[in-house]
Amino acid sequence: MTQSFQILQHLLSGGSLTPLDSLNLFGVLALSQRIGELKRQGFPIKTEIVEVPSHKRVARYSYDFDAEKFPYG
C-alpha cells in the first residue's frame, strides 16, 4: 500500500492530517508532496493553516466532500 493511498483512505474516512500526524500514523515525512500527488489526480483536498500547541502554524489537510468535483459520485 502506497503512502498516498494510506493518506487518501484516512482523509476519505473523515480524518484530517498535519505533517506530525502523518509522520506518527504512516511514517510519511513529505506530507505536502503526497497531498500534491493526490490533488494532481483530481482529489479535492482542502488545506487549512492551524496553530499547534507550540504556537507554530502548520497545514492541516482534509477531504473536501462539498467540492463539485467528487471522483466517486
C-alpha positions as CSV (number, residue, x, y, z in Angstrom):
1,M,0.0,0.0,0.0
2,T,1.5,3.3,-1.0
3,Q,1.8,6.3,1.3
4,S,-0.6,8.3,-0.9
5,F,-3.2,5.6,-0.7
6,Q,-2.9,5.4,3.1
7,I,-3.3,9.1,3.3
8,L,-6.3,9.1,0.9
9,Q,-8.0,6.3,2.9
10,H,-7.5,8.3,6.1
11,L,-9.0,11.5,4.6
12,L,-11.9,9.7,3.0
13,S,-12.8,8.2,6.4
14,G,-13.3,11.8,7.6
15,G,-9.9,12.3,9.2
16,S,-7.6,15.2,8.8
17,L,-3.8,15.3,8.9
18,T,-1.0,17.6,9.8
19,P,2.7,16.8,9.0
20,L,3.2,15.5,12.5
21,D,0.1,13.3,12.3
22,S,1.3,11.8,9.0
23,L,4.7,11.1,10.5
24,N,3.2,9.4,13.6
25,L,0.5,7.4,11.7
26,F,2.2,6.5,8.5
27,G,5.8,7.4,8.7
28,V,5.4,10.0,6.0
29,L,7.9,12.9,6.2
30,A,6.8,14.7,3.0
31,L,3.0,15.0,3.5
32,S,2.8,18.1,1.3
33,Q,4.3,16.1,-1.6
34,R,1.8,13.2,-1.2
35,I,-1.1,15.7,-0.9
36,G,0.1,17.4,-4.2
37,E,0.1,14.0,-5.9
38,L,-3.5,13.4,-4.8
39,K,-4.6,16.8,-5.9
40,R,-3.0,16.3,-9.3
41,Q,-5.0,13.1,-9.6
42,G,-8.2,15.2,-9.1
43,F,-9.0,14.5,-5.4
44,P,-10.5,17.6,-3.7
45,I,-8.3,18.1,-0.7
46,K,-8.6,21.3,1.3
47,T,-5.8,22.9,3.2
48,E,-6.3,24.9,6.4
49,I,-3.5,26.6,8.3
50,V,-3.8,25.9,12.0
51,E,-1.8,26.8,15.1
52,V,-0.4,23.9,17.1
53,P,0.3,24.0,20.8
54,S,3.9,25.1,20.2
55,H,2.4,28.2,18.6
56,K,3.7,27.2,15.2
57,R,1.4,27.4,12.1
58,V,1.1,24.2,10.1
59,A,-1.1,22.9,7.3
60,R,-3.9,20.6,8.1
61,Y,-5.4,18.6,5.2
62,S,-8.8,17.1,4.9
63,Y,-11.0,15.8,2.1
64,D,-13.4,18.4,0.7
65,F,-16.7,16.3,0.5
66,D,-18.5,19.5,-0.6
67,A,-16.4,20.1,-3.7
68,E,-18.1,19.9,-7.0
69,K,-15.5,17.6,-8.4
70,F,-16.2,14.4,-6.4
71,P,-14.5,11.5,-8.2
72,Y,-16.7,8.8,-6.7
73,G,-20.1,10.2,-7.4
